[in-house]
Amino acid sequence: MHLKRKLETGEFAVLAEMEPPKGVDISPMVSGAARVKHKVDAFIVPEMSNAVMRMSALGGAMALQNNGMNTVMEVCCRDRNRLALQADLLAAYASGVANVMAVKGQDPGFGDHHQAKTVYDIDLHGLLKAIEVLQSGRDMAGIELSGKPSFLVGSVVNAGLEGHELEKEMAEVNQLIEAGVRFLVTSPVFELSAIEPFLKTAAKMNVTIIPTVLLLKSVGMARYIQRNMKHIQLPDSLIHRLQKSPDKPGECTKIAGEMVLKIKKEGFGGVNISPMGWENKLSDVLEGM
């Protein structure tokens, strides 16, 4: 409920992604989150991001909740049918997980189990409808529940699109809001001017926009993003800055911290930090908060 209150009152909310382990040892995830829990309002627990097999988001979220940390659990259409999705949502709420993010999920071709078959029994709108129905006290078959959940619901948005692609994305966003989405986490942002067209349209909508700050790990990573991810604008000046720095990992952390403060200064409803395996550097990124 802490995150919901912040978003409703317009306070700045800090989110951070915390990947579940590829295995059963949850201690690094729990200890990493514990180090910054005094500065993070909720930890986003991804559901096998990039289609890489890991512990489920439900398992990861429960592990953090059991250790006194608030979470946002991703719920993904890719791997489960409507029975399993509803079951996971009920289990999550009963375990203290009151915040969820509905996502489509990346194709298994991106991951480490290329032979995996996608499910997509219901699409993203079907998933949001399922959440709405559960919150009304019934399941998708119309059968009454013994106790009903009450979720804060979010989703994701590609804020760096332009032209006709942006128009299509905003039409989708409108549908998400109508289906109950109250906050949107953006794709990674390295300069706010790059998402101005999106922000102008989103300003008319009743939804909280939460930009993502991606923690770069090297010059090579920055170059790859710039060359291959056309929807993410990464300025040359940032690459030059990294090239000149004698401490490149430290400079990456500094850049992320500066971006977090800039997003807060510009009056956004919150920020999401994606550490990309560098969870141990979250405390440095949040040092100025």
VMD Tcl script that draws the C-alpha trace (Angstrom):
set ca {
  {0.00 0.00 0.00}
  {3.02 2.27 0.51}
  {3.63 2.62 -3.24}
  {-0.04 3.21 -3.99}
  {-0.20 6.02 -1.43}
  {2.86 7.71 -2.89}
  {1.50 7.62 -6.42}
  {-1.90 8.90 -5.31}
  {-0.41 11.81 -3.36}
  {2.12 12.73 -6.04}
  {5.17 11.89 -3.96}
  {8.27 10.74 -5.81}
  {8.50 6.94 -5.77}
  {11.73 4.99 -6.23}
  {11.55 1.55 -7.81}
  {14.43 -0.82 -8.51}
  {14.49 -4.05 -10.47}
  {15.66 -7.11 -8.57}
  {16.10 -10.25 -10.68}
  {15.31 -13.59 -9.03}
  {18.19 -16.08 -9.08}
  {18.84 -18.68 -11.73}
  {18.71 -21.32 -9.03}
  {17.41 -21.54 -5.47}
  {19.89 -19.37 -3.57}
  {17.89 -16.22 -2.81}
  {20.46 -14.76 -0.41}
  {22.18 -12.43 -2.93}
  {18.82 -11.05 -4.08}
  {17.55 -10.54 -0.52}
  {20.80 -9.00 0.77}
  {21.06 -6.75 -2.29}
  {17.56 -5.43 -1.74}
  {18.07 -5.07 2.02}
  {21.05 -2.74 1.48}
  {18.86 -0.12 -0.23}
  {15.38 -0.81 1.17}
  {15.45 2.46 3.12}
  {15.64 4.36 -0.20}
  {13.52 2.10 -2.45}
  {9.73 2.12 -2.18}
  {9.25 -1.19 -4.00}
  {11.34 -3.70 -5.91}
  {10.15 -4.75 -9.35}
  {10.58 -8.51 -9.69}
  {10.74 -9.43 -13.40}
  {9.19 -12.59 -14.81}
  {12.11 -14.23 -16.65}
  {13.11 -11.07 -18.50}
  {14.57 -11.60 -21.98}
  {13.04 -15.10 -21.76}
  {15.96 -16.35 -19.67}
  {14.85 -19.10 -17.30}
  {14.99 -18.05 -13.65}
  {13.00 -18.44 -10.47}
  {9.49 -17.10 -11.07}
  {8.53 -13.54 -10.25}
  {6.04 -14.94 -7.73}
  {8.80 -16.82 -5.91}
  {11.14 -13.84 -5.97}
  {8.47 -11.42 -4.79}
  {7.48 -13.72 -1.93}
  {11.12 -14.03 -0.86}
  {11.46 -10.25 -0.64}
  {8.06 -9.72 0.99}
  {8.94 -12.33 3.62}
  {12.01 -10.26 4.43}
  {10.09 -7.02 4.92}
  {10.43 -5.45 1.47}
  {7.65 -4.16 -0.78}
  {7.50 -5.55 -4.30}
  {5.93 -5.10 -7.73}
  {5.47 -8.52 -9.32}
  {5.54 -8.85 -13.08}
  {2.72 -10.98 -14.50}
  {3.54 -12.27 -17.97}
  {1.20 -13.57 -20.67}
  {3.94 -15.59 -22.38}
  {4.25 -18.67 -20.17}
  {0.95 -19.33 -18.41}
  {-2.67 -19.95 -19.33}
  {-5.59 -18.22 -17.64}
  {-5.80 -20.84 -14.90}
  {-2.16 -20.40 -13.88}
  {-2.24 -16.60 -14.17}
  {-5.25 -16.32 -11.87}
  {-3.71 -18.80 -9.43}
  {-0.47 -16.83 -9.28}
  {-2.30 -13.55 -8.73}
  {-4.29 -14.98 -5.83}
  {-1.17 -16.53 -4.30}
  {0.69 -13.24 -4.67}
  {-1.95 -11.17 -2.91}
  {-2.33 -13.72 -0.11}
  {1.47 -13.48 0.37}
  {1.43 -9.69 0.71}
  {2.16 -8.71 -2.90}
  {-0.27 -5.86 -3.63}
  {1.45 -4.34 -6.69}
  {1.63 -6.01 -10.09}
  {2.86 -5.13 -13.58}
  {1.14 -6.74 -16.56}
  {3.56 -7.46 -19.42}
  {3.51 -9.39 -22.70}
  {6.93 -10.99 -22.24}
  {9.79 -11.35 -24.71}
  {9.83 -14.11 -27.30}
  {11.75 -17.27 -26.22}
  {14.02 -16.71 -29.21}
  {15.76 -14.01 -27.13}
  {16.44 -16.34 -24.21}
  {18.27 -19.51 -23.25}
  {15.48 -22.03 -24.00}
  {14.87 -21.50 -27.71}
  {12.76 -24.64 -27.95}
  {10.21 -23.29 -25.44}
  {6.68 -22.78 -26.75}
  {4.80 -19.61 -25.93}
  {1.35 -19.84 -24.34}
  {-0.46 -16.52 -24.81}
  {-3.77 -18.07 -23.83}
  {-4.85 -14.49 -23.12}
  {-3.21 -11.30 -24.35}
  {-2.26 -8.25 -22.29}
  {-5.79 -6.87 -22.35}
  {-7.16 -10.27 -21.36}
  {-4.73 -10.34 -18.43}
  {-5.85 -6.90 -17.26}
  {-9.46 -8.04 -17.56}
  {-8.62 -11.10 -15.46}
  {-7.15 -8.85 -12.74}
  {-10.27 -6.67 -12.83}
  {-12.55 -9.69 -12.53}
  {-10.58 -11.15 -9.62}
  {-10.82 -7.81 -7.82}
  {-14.59 -7.94 -8.23}
  {-14.62 -11.17 -6.22}
  {-15.03 -13.73 -9.02}
  {-12.76 -15.70 -11.33}
  {-12.83 -15.67 -15.11}
  {-15.41 -18.46 -15.08}
  {-17.72 -16.30 -12.96}
  {-17.27 -18.38 -9.81}
  {-17.23 -16.49 -6.51}
  {-13.92 -16.23 -4.67}
  {-13.29 -16.72 -0.97}
  {-11.81 -13.27 -0.42}
  {-10.79 -10.93 -3.23}
  {-7.51 -9.16 -4.01}
  {-6.99 -5.42 -4.47}
  {-3.98 -4.61 -6.65}
  {-2.19 -1.48 -7.76}
  {-1.75 -2.30 -11.45}
  {0.99 -1.07 -13.76}
  {2.45 -1.94 -17.13}
  {5.25 -0.88 -19.47}
  {5.47 1.60 -22.34}
  {7.99 2.23 -25.12}
  {8.36 5.98 -24.65}
  {11.06 6.49 -27.26}
  {8.96 5.85 -30.36}
  {8.18 8.53 -32.90}
  {5.64 9.33 -35.60}
  {3.11 6.68 -36.53}
  {4.67 4.13 -34.16}
  {4.19 6.53 -31.26}
  {0.56 7.09 -32.26}
  {-0.02 3.32 -32.15}
  {1.71 3.08 -28.78}
  {-0.43 5.88 -27.31}
  {-3.62 4.22 -28.56}
  {-2.46 1.11 -26.72}
  {-1.71 3.16 -23.60}
  {-5.25 4.56 -23.65}
  {-6.62 1.03 -23.67}
  {-4.33 0.02 -20.80}
  {-5.55 2.94 -18.68}
  {-9.18 2.08 -19.43}
  {-8.39 -1.48 -18.29}
  {-7.14 -0.30 -14.89}
  {-3.43 0.50 -15.31}
  {-2.38 3.29 -12.93}
  {1.35 3.58 -13.63}
  {3.58 3.00 -16.66}
  {7.28 2.15 -16.49}
  {9.10 3.40 -19.59}
  {11.85 1.87 -21.67}
  {15.34 3.13 -20.66}
  {15.84 6.90 -20.90}
  {19.25 8.59 -21.22}
  {18.03 12.10 -22.06}
  {14.56 13.40 -21.27}
  {14.31 15.39 -24.49}
  {14.16 12.06 -26.34}
  {10.74 11.25 -24.88}
  {9.17 14.72 -25.10}
  {6.69 13.71 -27.86}
  {5.48 10.87 -25.65}
  {5.28 13.06 -22.56}
  {3.18 15.72 -24.30}
  {0.51 13.15 -25.10}
  {0.79 11.29 -21.80}
  {0.28 14.54 -19.85}
  {-3.40 14.43 -20.82}
  {-3.83 10.93 -19.41}
  {-4.64 9.84 -15.89}
  {-1.55 7.72 -15.35}
  {1.78 8.07 -13.54}
  {4.83 7.92 -15.79}
  {7.92 6.30 -14.27}
  {11.05 6.57 -16.46}
  {13.63 3.79 -16.33}
  {17.28 4.56 -15.65}
  {19.44 1.77 -17.05}
  {22.79 1.30 -15.35}
  {25.34 1.02 -18.16}
  {28.23 -1.37 -17.62}
  {30.72 -0.39 -20.32}
  {31.40 1.73 -23.40}
  {30.64 -1.35 -25.50}
  {27.19 -1.68 -23.96}
  {26.47 1.99 -24.62}
  {27.57 1.67 -28.24}
  {25.42 -1.44 -28.73}
  {22.33 0.36 -27.45}
  {23.03 3.38 -29.64}
  {23.53 1.30 -32.79}
  {20.91 -1.41 -32.35}
  {18.06 -0.05 -30.23}
  {16.61 2.73 -32.34}
  {13.77 3.39 -29.86}
  {16.35 4.30 -27.18}
  {18.30 7.50 -27.81}
  {21.73 7.49 -26.23}
  {23.73 10.69 -26.96}
  {27.27 10.71 -28.32}
  {28.28 12.97 -25.45}
  {27.58 10.18 -22.97}
  {29.78 7.73 -24.87}
  {32.58 10.31 -25.08}
  {32.28 10.88 -21.34}
  {32.67 7.17 -20.66}
  {35.61 6.87 -23.05}
  {37.51 9.65 -21.27}
  {36.87 8.35 -17.75}
  {39.70 6.39 -16.06}
  {37.07 4.66 -13.90}
  {34.42 3.50 -16.36}
  {32.29 1.41 -13.93}
  {32.32 4.33 -11.49}
  {31.37 6.75 -14.26}
  {28.47 4.50 -15.31}
  {27.18 4.60 -11.74}
  {27.62 8.38 -11.59}
  {25.70 8.86 -14.85}
  {22.80 6.76 -13.54}
  {22.71 8.70 -10.26}
  {22.63 12.03 -12.08}
  {19.76 10.83 -14.27}
  {17.75 9.74 -11.23}
  {18.10 13.20 -9.69}
  {17.20 14.88 -12.99}
  {14.02 12.83 -13.27}
  {13.04 13.77 -9.74}
  {13.77 17.45 -10.38}
  {11.57 17.42 -13.51}
  {8.55 16.40 -11.43}
  {7.97 12.82 -12.55}
  {5.96 10.54 -10.29}
  {8.90 8.24 -9.80}
  {11.88 6.46 -11.27}
  {12.78 2.85 -11.94}
  {16.42 1.77 -11.77}
  {17.48 -1.24 -13.81}
  {20.90 -2.38 -12.50}
  {21.42 -5.17 -15.09}
  {23.18 -7.49 -12.64}
  {24.94 -4.69 -10.76}
  {22.53 -4.69 -7.83}
  {25.51 -4.08 -5.54}
  {25.84 -0.59 -7.09}
  {22.28 0.51 -6.33}
  {23.34 2.20 -3.11}
  {25.87 4.31 -5.06}
  {23.26 5.25 -7.69}
  {20.87 6.35 -4.93}
  {23.53 8.13 -2.88}
  {22.16 11.61 -3.63}
  {18.52 10.76 -2.84}
}
mol new
graphics top color blue
foreach p $ca { graphics top sphere $p radius 0.5 }
foreach p [lrange $ca 0 end-1] q [lrange $ca 1 end] { graphics top cylinder $p $q radius 0.2 }
display resetview
